[in-house]
Amino acid sequence: MSGLLHCPGDLIIQGGAPTCSVEWVSVPYIAPFDPSQLDPSVLAQAFGAGFTLVASFLVMSLGIRAFLNFIKQS
C-alpha cells in the first residue's frame, strides 16, 4: 500500500532539502476515484437495474391512475 510522508513537527528546508524536527511519519494514501477503472458490463447492469426499478413503478402508477380515472368517470 502506498503512503505519503508527513512531518508532524516543524518543517525546515536546509540546502534545498526538507528536514523535519521530529521523525517523518508515513500516512496511508488512497488513490482518488478514477472512472476508467469501472467495468463497462457491471456499469451497464447497474444502470439497467435502476432503469427497470423506476420504470416498473412508473408503469404500475400509470395503470393505477388509469383504473382510478375509469372508476371516477363511471
Secondary structure, DSSP 8 states (H G I E B T S, - for coil): --EEEE-SS-EEEETTEEEESS--EEEE------GGGS-HHHHHHHHHHHHHHHHHHHHHHHHHHHHHHHHHH-
